[in-house]
Amino acid sequence: MDDHGKLISYHPTDGLSYDPTEPTYWDPEALRKELVRTFEICHGCRLCFKYCDTFPDLFALIDRRHDGDVRAITREETERVLDTCFQCKLCDVSCPYTVRDGHEYQLDFPKLVHRQRAIRARTKGLSLRDRMLADPDTAARMARASLGLANVANRSRVHRFLLEKALGVHRDKLLPAFAGATFEAWARKTGRIAAEPGGEVVLFQTCFVDNNDPGIGKDTVEVLEKNGVGVRCAEGLRCCGMPAWEKGDLDSVRAAARRNLAILESFVARGAKVVAVNPTCSMMMRREYPELVAAEDRERARRVAAATMDPSELLWSIRDEPRFNTDFRSTPAGPVAYHAPCHLRAQAIGFRSRDLLRRIPGVKPVMVAECCGHDGTFAMTVEGFDASRRIGGKAFDGMRDAKAEIWATDCPLAALQFTQHAGVTPMHPMSILARAYREDGFEQRIERPPDGGEEVKQR
């Protein structure tokens, strides 16, 4: 009900805006109207009670403190509730009232959280920790300049204690190691940097692959080339901007997006697809860029979004073509525990990595569709570390229950989470496929008798 005892309408208020180019977007009172409406709808629905702490905390406030009146939730309580959202997007996937589905209520809870953080960042600024976590490219450049000392320091208990006290990065969080050389440097050395735009595919390797695990990018290139896909790489790509957007830093998102779009659109204009190795980055470019970038960049963003794909999605799209390569030479054989990342599920493109793994003789993927709890930089923070481990518990148990020696996930940060809390490091599906094309990739060798069949043999 409203302040006069009337029912709160589920229909949008005049405060509705998910577009930061609109003045309404930045109006705190307009945001408040939409929060009250959204809280009332969520209070009546309660479908999303299981994904994170945001909804249980919200419902507890409504039920135990405010006797069912969402209008009584204070601004401070609202901020505490929304700060527990880590943008997994699963509530948006499950919600029956979304903008995406064209529903008249036009709900998008994650975008509402982003709006709240953007207003806060604009009015109060960002903390030192938020600025650091929002800029992985700069952190990586500093780490490489340290000549390996950054990796040593991140394993030092003394350094991690000081890091926690100074920045609020949890002392026990397993942080990704920095590679000595970037993926871009490898691409340049091997002649894969495009002399000019074009080709069938331009790779958006992502900041994690570029700075932390170039091997995933190399395996992706190898697999695509094995399937006759013309791959080109580009110089100067930056982080997709999602870490900055988690903190509400729209200016940094737009700066990164403008640079990436300028590079990628030159390829797209010549017919290339953009293959983003990390599902968070493909989601960012597909779903967020067209609505976040400055007005003058939006048409370019729409063209790049339409051309963006996941590597497994691209491979699956050519599965009926003669070039699709099923000439696997080795196999992990048996069950492979496959974790479907939240941001892959949010794109509604299917589980093509799982489908491709099934093409390897003897492989039986067991899919686990639970949030791992890492969720960008959330798990790195003092306030998020324990919660992320608890939230990821179902995913850890599900992967263990698969009784598989090989674990897989498309998300490198999910792999980090499983490493720390489940004791097994998953491989990227592209790395599994790359190894399966090699005779020495796995212990089980695939022999092909003259009749064209397949036989799996222990080496």
JOKA-V906741 format. One record per residue. N is the residue number from 1. SS is DSSP state (hx for helix, st for strand, lp for the rest). OMEGA is omega as a letter, one per 20 degrees, with the letter a starting at -180 (none if undefined). Layout:
# JOKA-V906741
n | ss | omega
N | SS | OMEGA
N | SS | OMEGA
This chain:
# JOKA-V906741
n | ss | omega
1 | lp | r
2 | lp | a
3 | lp | a
4 | lp | r
5 | lp | r
6 | lp | r
7 | lp | r
8 | lp | a
9 | lp | r
10 | lp | a
11 | lp | a
12 | lp | r
13 | lp | r
14 | lp | r
15 | lp | a
16 | lp | r
17 | lp | r
18 | lp | a
19 | lp | a
20 | lp | r
21 | lp | a
22 | lp | r
23 | hx | a
24 | hx | a
25 | hx | a
26 | hx | a
27 | lp | a
28 | hx | a
29 | hx | r
30 | hx | r
31 | hx | a
32 | hx | r
33 | hx | a
34 | hx | r
35 | hx | r
36 | hx | r
37 | hx | a
38 | hx | r
39 | hx | r
40 | hx | r
41 | hx | a
42 | hx | r
43 | hx | r
44 | hx | a
45 | hx | r
46 | lp | r
47 | lp | a
48 | lp | a
49 | lp | a
50 | lp | a
51 | lp | a
52 | lp | a
53 | hx | a
54 | hx | a
55 | hx | r
56 | hx | r
57 | hx | r
58 | hx | a
59 | hx | r
60 | hx | r
61 | hx | a
62 | hx | a
63 | hx | a
64 | hx | a
65 | hx | a
66 | lp | r
67 | lp | r
68 | lp | a
69 | lp | a
70 | hx | r
71 | hx | a
72 | hx | r
73 | lp | a
74 | lp | r
75 | hx | r
76 | hx | r
77 | hx | r
78 | hx | a
79 | hx | r
80 | hx | r
81 | hx | a
82 | hx | r
83 | hx | r
84 | lp | r
85 | lp | r
86 | lp | r
87 | lp | r
88 | lp | r
89 | lp | a
90 | hx | r
91 | hx | r
92 | hx | r
93 | hx | a
94 | hx | a
95 | lp | r
96 | lp | a
97 | lp | a
98 | st | r
99 | lp | a
100 | lp | a
101 | lp | r
102 | lp | a
103 | lp | a
104 | lp | r
105 | lp | r
106 | lp | r
107 | st | r
108 | lp | a
109 | hx | r
110 | hx | r
111 | hx | r
112 | hx | r
113 | hx | r
114 | hx | r
115 | hx | r
116 | hx | a
117 | hx | r
118 | hx | r
119 | hx | r
120 | hx | a
121 | hx | a
122 | hx | a
123 | hx | a
124 | hx | a
125 | lp | a
126 | lp | r
127 | lp | r
128 | hx | r
129 | hx | a
130 | hx | r
131 | hx | a
132 | hx | a
133 | hx | a
134 | lp | a
135 | lp | a
136 | hx | r
137 | hx | r
138 | hx | r
139 | hx | a
140 | hx | r
141 | hx | r
142 | hx | r
143 | hx | r
144 | hx | r
145 | hx | a
146 | lp | r
147 | lp | r
148 | lp | a
149 | hx | r
150 | hx | r
151 | hx | r
152 | hx | a
153 | hx | a
154 | lp | r
155 | lp | a
156 | lp | a
157 | hx | r
158 | hx | r
159 | hx | a
160 | hx | r
161 | hx | r
162 | hx | r
163 | hx | r
164 | hx | a
165 | hx | a
166 | hx | a
167 | hx | a
168 | lp | r
169 | st | a
170 | lp | a
171 | lp | a
172 | lp | a
173 | lp | r
174 | lp | a
175 | lp | r
176 | lp | r
177 | lp | r
178 | lp | r
179 | lp | r
180 | lp | r
181 | lp | a
182 | lp | r
183 | hx | a
184 | hx | r
185 | hx | r
186 | hx | a
187 | hx | r
188 | hx | a
189 | hx | a
190 | lp | r
191 | lp | a
192 | lp | r
193 | st | a
194 | lp | r
195 | lp | r
196 | lp | a
197 | lp | r
198 | lp | a
199 | lp | a
200 | lp | a
201 | st | r
202 | st | a
203 | st | r
204 | st | a
205 | lp | a
206 | hx | a
207 | hx | a
208 | hx | r
209 | hx | a
210 | hx | a
211 | hx | a
212 | lp | a
213 | lp | r
214 | hx | a
215 | hx | r
216 | hx | r
217 | hx | r
218 | hx | r
219 | hx | r
220 | hx | r
221 | hx | a
222 | hx | a
223 | hx | r
224 | hx | r
225 | hx | r
226 | hx | a
227 | lp | r
228 | lp | r
229 | lp | r
230 | lp | a
231 | st | r
232 | st | r
233 | st | a
234 | lp | r
235 | lp | r
236 | lp | r
237 | lp | a
238 | lp | r
239 | lp | a
240 | lp | r
241 | lp | a
242 | hx | r
243 | hx | r
244 | hx | a
245 | hx | r
246 | hx | a
247 | lp | a
248 | lp | a
249 | lp | a
250 | hx | a
251 | hx | r
252 | hx | r
253 | hx | a
254 | hx | r
255 | hx | r
256 | hx | a
257 | hx | a
258 | hx | r
259 | hx | a
260 | hx | a
261 | hx | r
262 | hx | r
263 | hx | a
264 | hx | a
265 | hx | r
266 | hx | r
267 | hx | a
268 | hx | a
269 | lp | r
270 | lp | r
271 | lp | a
272 | lp | r
273 | st | r
274 | st | r
275 | st | a
276 | st | a
277 | lp | a
278 | lp | a
279 | hx | r
280 | hx | a
281 | hx | r
282 | hx | r
283 | hx | a
284 | hx | a
285 | hx | a
286 | hx | a
287 | hx | a
288 | hx | a
289 | hx | a
290 | hx | a
291 | hx | a
292 | hx | a
293 | lp | r
294 | lp | a
295 | hx | a
296 | hx | a
297 | hx | a
298 | hx | r
299 | hx | r
300 | hx | r
301 | hx | r
302 | hx | r
303 | hx | r
304 | hx | r
305 | hx | a
306 | hx | a
307 | hx | a
308 | st | a
309 | st | r
310 | st | a
311 | hx | r
312 | hx | r
313 | hx | r
314 | hx | a
315 | hx | a
316 | hx | a
317 | hx | r
318 | lp | a
319 | lp | a
320 | lp | r
321 | lp | a
322 | lp | a
323 | lp | a
324 | lp | a
325 | lp | r
326 | lp | a
327 | lp | r
328 | lp | a
329 | lp | r
330 | st | a
331 | st | r
332 | lp | r
333 | lp | r
334 | st | a
335 | st | r
336 | st | r
337 | st | a
338 | st | r
339 | st | r
340 | lp | a
341 | lp | a
342 | hx | a
343 | hx | r
344 | hx | r
345 | hx | a
346 | lp | a
347 | lp | r
348 | lp | r
349 | lp | a
350 | lp | a
351 | lp | a
352 | hx | r
353 | hx | r
354 | hx | a
355 | hx | r
356 | hx | r
357 | hx | r
358 | lp | a
359 | lp | r
360 | lp | a
361 | lp | r
362 | lp | a
363 | st | r
364 | st | a
365 | st | r
366 | st | a
367 | st | r
368 | st | a
369 | lp | r
370 | lp | r
371 | lp | r
372 | lp | r
373 | lp | a
374 | lp | r
375 | lp | r
376 | lp | a
377 | lp | a
378 | hx | a
379 | hx | a
380 | hx | a
381 | st | r
382 | lp | a
383 | lp | a
384 | lp | a
385 | hx | a
386 | hx | r
387 | hx | a
388 | hx | r
389 | hx | r
390 | hx | a
391 | hx | a
392 | lp | a
393 | hx | a
394 | hx | r
395 | hx | r
396 | hx | a
397 | hx | a
398 | hx | r
399 | hx | r
400 | hx | a
401 | hx | r
402 | lp | r
403 | lp | a
404 | lp | r
405 | lp | a
406 | st | r
407 | st | a
408 | st | r
409 | st | r
410 | lp | a
411 | lp | a
412 | hx | r
413 | hx | r
414 | hx | r
415 | hx | r
416 | hx | a
417 | hx | r
418 | hx | r
419 | hx | a
420 | hx | a
421 | hx | r
422 | hx | r
423 | lp | r
424 | lp | r
425 | lp | r
426 | lp | r
427 | st | r
428 | lp | r
429 | hx | r
430 | hx | r
431 | hx | r
432 | hx | r
433 | hx | a
434 | hx | r
435 | hx | a
436 | hx | r
437 | lp | a
438 | lp | r
439 | lp | a
440 | lp | a
441 | lp | r
442 | lp | a
443 | lp | r
444 | st | a
445 | st | r
446 | st | r
447 | st | a
448 | lp | r
449 | lp | a
450 | lp | a
451 | lp | r
452 | lp | r
453 | lp | a
454 | lp | r
455 | st | r
456 | st | a
457 | st | r
458 | st | r
459 | lp | none
